[in-house]
Each structure stands twice: as C-alpha cells, then as structure tokens.
Amino acid sequence: MWIETERLILRPHTPADFEDYFEYIMEPELQRMLGLNGVVDRASALETFQWLLDTDHGEFLAAVSRETGRVIGHICVQPPVEQVAQSPEFQGKKGASLSFAIAKWERRKGLMAEALSALIGQLFRDGTVDYLDCEYPLFNTASRGLQEKLGFRYWGREQFGDVELILNILGKPDGSPDSSRFSLA
C-alpha cells in the first residue's frame, strides 16, 4: 500500500528504515504508550523492527515526511482484536486493527491525523474492511483524542498484561449526508 498526503508518504517499511525507527522508538514516553517495555537498546529495537517487518499478519507502514524524506512514525494494520472479531455484531464482516506511533518531535502538528485519515479512507473505499478497531491505554489521552477526532467510538475494554486498554470501533461510512455517521450493518 502506498498513500501520499500533503505532508506525508505512507509506504511499507523497509530494512533501510531502521535508523529512523530506532531514533523515535527509543523515546521513553512513546515506549510507555506502546507498551514496549522490552525495547531497551539497539538489539531489542532491531528485534521488534524485524518482527514487524517479517510478520505476515498485517502491514507495517512507514510515515515518511515529504519535507525531509525521513521516517517519522508508523502505522500497523493487523487482523482485528480477537474479542471484537468473535463478537456476534462483527460476524461476516471484514475488520482490521490499527496501531500507530509518531516521533516526539513531530507530535502536535496533525501529521498522524492526516496519515490515519488517508489510510482509513483508502481501506474503506477499497472495500478492504467494514470496520476498524483501535486501542489506547487509559493514560494515553493524545491517542484517545485522535481516535475520537477520527470518529472511533467506545466499544469495550481489554487487558494487556497489567495495562487496561480502551477498545474503540470505527464502522464504514453509511453513505448518509452526515459523514460522521457510520454503520456496521
């Protein structure tokens, strides 16, 4: 998948992106938000990066600044959270789970909102998904705000180790004039 926005290019990560990934992923606040307690040095960051590159269960997209050409974040598109996929309301529907991160020095510029809006629109237009799920830990108010801005709605909670996660859902636009309305029907 390759998507261009005004300020970003979203494309599959490549091994050559590791140095940029390493620079932003080692920031302690970002690690806490992502639950990357085991990423403590170059070797563990490389292991995580390789796992994301090598897995065949989703896409690991680089968010590349058009201005600098550097990778400043990423978005993962993976199979939906099991708890959601097994729920009766989602039976027979195509879903995916989104997770994302952006470098500390690029936050508060609307870049991740720009990237996610473009990606979500593409996934729905292509018919790739009928719904998306996205999680955040209670303490990550920035992710909560971004998900709300994008139209995600509360669906439930999930426990990940010792961290409680809020689980949100976004359904395919229902075609109504009010584009903020979504349908899972």
C-alpha positions as CSV (number, residue, x, y, z in Angstrom):
1,M,0.0,0.0,0.0
2,W,1.3,3.5,-0.9
3,I,-0.6,6.6,0.0
4,E,0.5,10.2,-0.4
5,T,-0.9,13.1,1.6
6,E,0.0,16.8,1.6
7,R,2.9,16.3,4.1
8,L,3.4,12.5,4.2
9,I,4.0,9.4,2.2
10,L,2.7,6.1,3.7
11,R,4.5,3.1,2.4
12,P,5.7,-0.3,3.5
13,H,8.7,-0.2,5.9
14,T,12.0,-1.5,4.5
15,P,15.1,-2.6,6.4
16,A,16.8,0.7,5.4
17,D,14.2,2.5,7.7
18,F,15.6,1.0,10.9
19,E,17.8,4.0,11.9
20,D,14.9,6.4,11.7
21,Y,12.7,3.9,13.6
22,F,15.3,3.4,16.2
23,E,15.6,7.2,16.8
24,Y,11.9,7.7,17.5
25,I,11.0,4.4,19.1
26,M,13.6,4.7,21.9
27,E,11.9,7.8,23.4
28,P,10.7,6.7,26.8
29,E,7.2,8.2,26.7
30,L,6.5,6.6,23.4
31,Q,7.6,3.2,24.7
32,R,5.3,3.6,27.6
33,M,2.4,4.4,25.4
34,L,3.1,1.5,23.1
35,G,3.8,-1.0,25.9
36,L,7.3,-1.6,24.6
37,N,8.9,-2.5,28.0
38,G,11.3,-4.9,26.4
39,V,12.7,-2.4,23.9
40,V,15.7,-1.1,25.9
41,D,18.5,-1.0,23.5
42,R,19.5,-1.2,19.8
43,A,19.4,-5.0,19.7
44,S,15.9,-5.2,21.2
45,A,14.6,-2.4,18.9
46,L,16.0,-4.2,15.9
47,E,14.3,-7.4,17.0
48,T,11.0,-5.7,17.3
49,F,11.5,-3.9,14.0
50,Q,12.4,-7.2,12.3
51,W,9.3,-8.9,13.8
52,L,7.1,-6.1,12.4
53,L,8.8,-6.4,9.0
54,D,8.7,-10.2,8.9
55,T,5.2,-10.9,10.2
56,D,2.7,-12.0,7.6
57,H,-0.3,-11.0,9.7
58,G,-0.5,-7.3,8.7
59,E,1.1,-4.3,7.2
60,F,3.9,-2.2,8.8
61,L,3.7,1.2,7.1
62,A,6.3,3.9,7.4
63,A,5.1,7.5,7.8
64,V,7.7,9.5,5.7
65,S,8.0,13.2,5.9
66,R,7.7,14.7,2.4
67,E,9.8,17.6,3.5
68,T,12.8,15.6,4.9
69,G,12.4,12.2,3.4
70,R,12.8,10.7,6.9
71,V,10.6,8.1,8.6
72,I,8.8,9.9,11.5
73,G,6.4,7.3,12.6
74,H,4.5,4.1,11.6
75,I,1.0,2.6,11.3
76,C,0.3,-1.1,11.7
77,V,-2.7,-2.6,10.1
78,Q,-3.3,-6.1,11.6
79,P,-6.1,-8.5,12.0
80,P,-8.9,-7.3,14.3
81,V,-8.7,-7.8,18.0
82,E,-10.0,-11.3,18.7
83,Q,-12.5,-10.1,21.3
84,V,-14.1,-7.8,18.6
85,A,-13.8,-10.3,15.7
86,Q,-15.6,-13.0,17.8
87,S,-18.5,-10.7,18.8
88,P,-21.8,-11.5,17.1
89,E,-22.2,-8.0,15.7
90,F,-19.0,-8.4,13.6
91,Q,-19.6,-11.9,12.3
92,G,-19.4,-12.0,8.5
93,K,-17.7,-8.6,8.4
94,K,-14.1,-7.7,7.4
95,G,-12.2,-5.9,10.1
96,A,-8.7,-4.7,10.9
97,S,-6.9,-3.3,13.9
98,L,-4.8,-0.1,13.7
99,S,-1.9,0.9,15.9
100,F,0.4,3.9,15.3
101,A,3.3,5.9,16.7
102,I,4.9,9.2,15.8
103,A,8.2,10.7,16.8
104,K,8.0,13.1,19.8
105,W,9.4,16.0,17.8
106,E,6.6,15.6,15.2
107,R,3.7,15.5,17.6
108,R,1.0,18.2,17.8
109,K,1.3,19.0,14.1
110,G,-1.7,17.0,12.9
111,L,0.5,14.6,11.0
112,M,-0.8,11.3,12.4
113,A,-4.4,12.5,11.9
114,E,-3.5,13.3,8.3
115,A,-1.9,9.9,7.8
116,L,-4.7,7.9,9.5
117,S,-7.5,9.8,7.7
118,A,-5.9,9.0,4.4
119,L,-5.3,5.3,5.3
120,I,-8.8,4.8,6.8
121,G,-10.4,6.4,3.7
122,Q,-8.4,4.1,1.4
123,L,-9.3,1.0,3.4
124,F,-13.0,1.7,3.3
125,R,-13.0,2.9,-0.3
126,D,-11.2,-0.3,-1.4
127,G,-13.6,-2.5,0.5
128,T,-10.7,-3.9,2.4
129,V,-12.6,-3.5,5.7
130,D,-16.1,-3.0,7.1
131,Y,-14.8,-1.8,10.4
132,L,-11.6,-0.9,12.2
133,D,-10.6,-1.3,15.8
134,C,-8.1,0.7,17.7
135,E,-6.9,0.7,21.3
136,Y,-5.3,3.0,23.8
137,P,-4.2,2.7,27.4
138,L,-6.2,4.9,29.8
139,F,-3.2,7.3,30.4
140,N,-2.7,8.0,26.6
141,T,-5.0,11.0,26.3
142,A,-3.5,12.0,22.9
143,S,-4.4,8.7,21.3
144,R,-7.9,8.9,22.8
145,G,-8.4,12.4,21.4
146,L,-7.1,11.4,18.0
147,Q,-9.3,8.4,17.8
148,E,-12.4,10.4,18.8
149,K,-11.5,13.0,16.2
150,L,-11.4,10.3,13.5
151,G,-14.8,9.0,14.6
152,F,-13.9,5.9,16.6
153,R,-16.4,5.1,19.3
154,Y,-16.1,3.3,22.6
155,W,-16.7,-0.5,22.3
156,G,-15.2,-2.1,25.4
157,R,-12.1,-2.7,27.4
158,E,-9.3,-5.3,27.1
159,Q,-6.4,-6.2,29.4
160,F,-2.9,-6.3,28.0
161,G,-0.6,-7.6,30.7
162,D,-1.0,-5.1,33.6
163,V,-2.4,-2.3,31.4
164,E,-6.1,-1.8,30.8
165,L,-6.9,-0.7,27.2
166,I,-9.9,1.1,25.9
167,L,-11.1,-0.5,22.7
168,N,-12.8,1.7,20.0
169,I,-14.5,0.8,16.8
170,L,-15.0,2.8,13.5
171,G,-17.5,1.4,11.0
172,K,-17.7,2.0,7.3
173,P,-19.3,5.3,6.3
174,D,-23.0,4.6,5.9
175,G,-23.4,6.9,2.9
176,S,-25.6,9.5,4.7
177,P,-25.1,13.2,4.1
178,D,-23.6,13.5,7.7
179,S,-20.2,11.9,7.0
180,S,-19.6,11.4,10.8
181,R,-22.3,8.7,10.9
182,F,-21.0,5.1,10.5
183,S,-22.8,1.8,10.2
184,L,-21.8,-1.7,11.0
185,A,-24.9,-3.1,9.2
